[in-house]
Amino acid sequence: CAVFLLKTTYGQQWPGYTLYSNGSATAAYLVDTANVTVKSWTGLTGGTGYSSHLEPGGTLVRSVKITNTVFNGGGASGRIQKVDYNGNITWSYDHSSTTYYTHHDHCVLPNGNVLLISYELKTQAELATAGGTNTALTTGIWPEKIIEVKPLTATTGTIVWEWHVWDHLVQNVNSSKANYQTSIVNHPELLNINYSSQKDWLHANGIDYNPILDQIVLSSHNLNEWYVIDHSTTTAQAASHSGGNSGKGGDFLYRWGNPAAYQASGTKYLNVTHDAHWVPEFPGTIYANSGRLAGFNNQGVSTSQSCVDQVMPPYDGNYNYTITPGSAFAPSIYDQRTSGFGYTSNEGSSEQYPNGNILVCVSISGKIYEITPTGAIIYTITTGAKSSQAHRYSPCYVNNAAPAQP
């Protein structure tokens, strides 16, 4: 694999196979850089809910939409499936009820467990108890939780870790509540329950894992932010404000994109965002240092022009991020922006490669492009319908199981 990865130069296509699956489709495809289909999964059980990824060895891990009478909207799923390279469903797990429902993206961990984004229902009474002031939410509010599921049998799994944003709220309007603080800006580690609160509050849509830092990043469509949290915690610590590598439990370690969300001064650069992720560490390239974040910014340039933004968070070398009290997290502006590939009002993804190229999925139009550092489009495929994300994998990744984890 290492030799394969080094066989590219500046301005050339990044080699490998591109994976995509159209919305609600029962098929997924791997195509090479000449757009020849090298593998297809067809006749799958259930339509694609949002994202599809590959595990080492060529196992397809896909979200599947199942009906839920309480939760609805874009990115709805409720089911996660693993389908081996031969098309056999090896695992199908549902997380759907009248009080919770998975949606949008998922992330496969190195140990084979899967991180899932899920709504959870909080009633109007629970909203009031938390100091929420939006009395119009008579049917309740849908904050997010993240669960890590370990597959057991073909249709079961066990939740081995979870995090709830509801455990990390702040407000400054009702001093009788436990989460009251006089200053929101001095508590960027907490989410203001009264900032843009609505039924589908955060509408989280992208999740990724950094195995070096043991941290998770999450993107929010409605609040226009990316959030980094500690995954090294126990579930009990994740519900608190201490513990884990960071010492901060499940509080936000870092956030970026919309300083107004925590009453800080600064420019809002994210305007409808998807697919927050870490750029893999590539020694000897512009991506030599781990910790760089990237995400799709649907209206980042304008209401008709999308872009992909990258930032280098102010990592302190000890599982935390520096911030000047009373200010917004750095950087004050994105470190790198890629545009010129068109517009999608929703969804979308990107991947960054060692030679500087970027793979961009322009979801609604069903276009996938590879763009060089100079902005030249050197690869295009039309998927024929909306495709939420696209990802490229090397042949050795597809054909070989993952190595033993240290």
N, C-alpha and C positions, 0 to 999 in steps of 0.2 A: 504493500500500500504506500509506503513512504516513497519508494521510487516512482510510483505512479503519480503521486501528488507533485513531485518535482519536475514533471515533464511538460510544464507549461511555461510560457513566457508572456511578457507584457503584450497586450493587444490581441492575443489568441483566445479562442474559446476555452473555458474551463471544462476539462473532460468529465464524462460521467453520464448518468442517466437521470432524466428529469421526471419526477413523479407528480401526477395531478389526478384529480377526480372532480368532476363537475357536481354542482349542488344537486342533491336529491338523486344522484345517479347510483346505479347498482354496478358500477364498473370503475376501475382505476387503471392507470397506464404508466408504464415506464418507457420513455422515448430517448434515443440517443441524440447527439448534437446535430445529426442530419435529419432529425425528426422521423427516424425509423422506429416503429414500436418494437421493443425488444422483449416486453412482457406485458400482458394484460390480465387483469382479474375481472371476470365478467360473471353475471348472474349472481351477484352478491346478495345476501339477505338484508333487506332494508336499504333505504337511500342514504347517501352521504349527508351527514348533518352539517359538517363544516370542514374539518381538517383531516388530512391523511398523512401519515409518516411511515417510515420504514425502520424496523429494528435490524441490527446486524444479522445477516443470514437471509434477508429478503422477506421477513414477515411484515405484512401490511397491518398497520394499527390505525383504525379509522373510527371516527365518530358516526353514529347512526341515529337518525331522527325517529323517535317514537312519540306517540300522542300523549300529551299531558293536559288535563282539564283546567289547571291553574296557571301554569307558566306557558308562555308562547313568545313569538318574536323571532327575529333573525338569529341564526346560529343555534337554534334549538336542537337538542340531540336526545339525551337521556340514556344513551347506550354507547358502550365502547366495545369494539371487536378487534381481535387479532386473527388474521388470516394468513396461513403459511404460503410459501411460494407456489405450492401446488393447488392453492385455492381452498384448502380445508380450514374451516373456522375452528381455531383451537381454543378460543376464549370469547365469550359474549357476556358482558356484565352490564346490568341496568342499575342506574341510580336515579330513580324517578318516583315521586309520590306527590301528595298534595302540599308538602312542606319543603321539598327540595327537588332540584332538576339540573342535570349537567348541561352545559352549552358551550358552544364555540370550541376553542383550541384545547389540546391536551399535550402532554410531554412525557415521553418514555424515558425513564431513568436508567442508568447503567446496570442496575440490578434487575431490570425487567418490570419493576413496578411502574405504575402510570399516575402522573399528576393530572387531576381533572378540575376544571372550573365548574362551580355549581352555584345556582341561586339557592337561597334559603329564605323562607317566608317569615317576616316579622309583622306582627299585627299592629294596628293603630295604637293600641294600649302599650305595646312594647316600644313603639316609636316615641310615645309621650314620655315613658319612663326614662328613655335615653336622652331626653331633652330636645327631641325633635319638635319643630314648630309648624310643619306642613300638615295642617289639619285636614287638607283635602284628600289625603291618602287613606280613605276609609277602608279600602280593601287591603291595606298593609303595604309594606315596602320589601323589595327584593335585594338585600345586600348579598355580597359574595362570600363564599367559602372556597377553600382549596382542600381537596382530599388526595391522599396518596393511597392507591389501592394495590394490594398484592394479590395477583391471581391465585386462586386455589383450584377448584374444579373447573370444568368447561364452562360453567355458568355462574360461578360464585367467586367472590373475592373478599378480602378483609381490609378494612380501613386501618392502616398502620400509623398514619399521621394526619393531622388536620389543622387548619388555620381558619379563623373566622374574622373578617374585618369588623364585625360587631363588637369584638372584644377590644377594639382599638379606636374608640370614638372620643371626640372632644366637642365641647360647646361652651359658649360664653354668654348665654341668655338666661339661664336658670341656675342660680347659685345653690339651690337645694339638691341638685343632682351630683352624683359621685364623680362624673366626668367633667365637671365645671372647671374651667380655667379662665382667668381674666384676659389672657392673651392667647389667641390662636396661633399667631406667627411664631411664638416662642415654643410651640409644640408641633413641629412639622412631622414628628413621628406618629401623630394621630390624625384621624380623618374627621373633619368638621361635619357633624350630622346634619347641619343646616345649610351646607353648601350644595346647591342644585339638587336637593333631595326630591326624588320622584320614584314612581313605582319600580321601574327598572333602573336602579340608581347608578351604579358604576358601569353596567353593561360591559364587564370585562370580556376580552376577546382574544388575548394572546398570552401564552405562558411559556417560560423557558427556564432551564436549570443550568447552573454553573457548577460543575463538579469540583473545580479548584477551590472555590469559595464556599461551596455548599449553601448557595443562596438561590432564590427564586425571583424572577421578574415577571410582573403582571402589567398588562396595558388596559386602560379604561377609555372606552369610546366616549362616554358621556361626560366624564370629568377631565378629559384631555390630559392624562398623566400616565407616566410609568412609575411603578412602585417596586422596590427591592425589599425582600424580607428574608429572614434567617430560616434555613431549613434544618440546621443542626440541632434545633430545639426538640424537646419532647412535646407531645400534644399539650400537656399541662403548661409548659413554659411558653408555648406558642399563644396561649390564651392570656399570658401575663405580660409584664413589662421588663422582665429580667430572665437571664439564662441564655444558653446557647453560646456559640463562638463569639457573637457580638456583645453578649451581656445584656441585650435589650429585648429578649423574648421575642414576641411576635409583632412588635412595633415596626413601623417603616424605618428601614435603615437609610433609604435614599428615595427621592421622588424627583421627577423632572417633567417639564412641559407646560405647566400652568401655575405659576406662583400664586395667583389669586385664590386658588383652592385652599391655601393655608394663610391667606391674607398677607402675603409677602409682596414686595414691589418687584416688578420685572415684566418682561414681555411673555405673552402666551405664544409659544411656538407650535405646540401641538393643537391641531384642530380636526378632530375625528381621527383617532389613531388606532392602529391594529398591529399585531405581530411583533410586540416588543421581544427582543432576544439579545443574548450576548453574541458578539462576534468571536468565533473560536480563535484561540491564540496560535499565531503562525510566526515562529521565530524567523528573523531576518526580513520581515515585511513590515508594512505600515501597521499591521495587526500583531505586532510582536508582544504587546502587553495584554494580559487578560484583564477583563473588566470593561471593555468598550461595549456600549449598548447601541442598538439600532432598532428602528421601527418604521413602519409604514405610516405616513402622515397624509391622510386623504385630501385634506384641504389646506395643506401646509403652504403652498405657493399662493393659491387663490381658490375660489369656489368652483373653478374649472380646471385646476392643475394640481395634481398630487406630487409628492416627493418622498424620498427616503432620507431620514435624518439619522446621524450618528453623534454620540456624545461620549466623552471620557469623564466619568464621574470622579470626584475628588477622593479616591480610595486612600485610606490612611495606612494600609499595610497590615492592619490588625482587625480585619473583618468589619470595619466601620467606615463612614464617610464624613469628611469634615464639612462644617457649615459655620458661618458667622452668625451668632444669635441675632434674631430679628430680621435676618435676610433670607433670600432664596438660595437654594442649593445651586452651586456652580455646575456646569458653565452657564454664563449669562446668555449665551447663544450657542446653537449647535456647532459642533466641530467640523462636521462635513454634511453637505446636502447634495443629493442626486435628484435631478428632475429631468424633464424633457421627454418623458415616456408616455404622457397622456394623463388621463384622469379616471378614477373610479370613486364613486360617491361613498362606497362602503367596501369593507373587507380588503384583501390585498396582503402581499407578503414580499419579503426580500431575503436574499442570502449574499454574504460577502465572501470573496475568494482570495487566496493568497496573492494572485497576480493583480489584484485591485479591481477585478470585474465584479459586477453585481447582477444577480438574477432577480428580476422584478416580475411579480404576478399582478397584472392589472385586472382585478377580479371580474367586475361586472361585464366588461367587454370580452372576457375570455382570451386575453392576450398575455403571453409570457415572453419577456425579453431578457437578453443578456447584454449588459452595457459595459463598455470599457471605461477606464478612468477619465478618458477625454470626452466621454459622452456618446461615443459611437455605438450604435446598436448592431451587434454582430450575430445575434441569434433571435429568431422569432418563431413562435408557434401559436396557432389559433386553436383553442380547445373546443370551440363550437357552442359553448354556453358558459354561464357563470362558473368560475372556479376560484374558490376562496383563497387557496394557497398553492405554491409549487415549491418543490425541494429537489436538489440534485445530489446523487449518491455515486460514489466510485464503484466500479465492478467488484473490487475486493470487499467492499462493505456489503454489497448485495449478496455475494457468493460465499462469505465466510461468517461463521458465528463470532460473537464478540469474544475477545480474549478474557481470561480470568481477571476479575477486578481485584486490585490490591486492597 
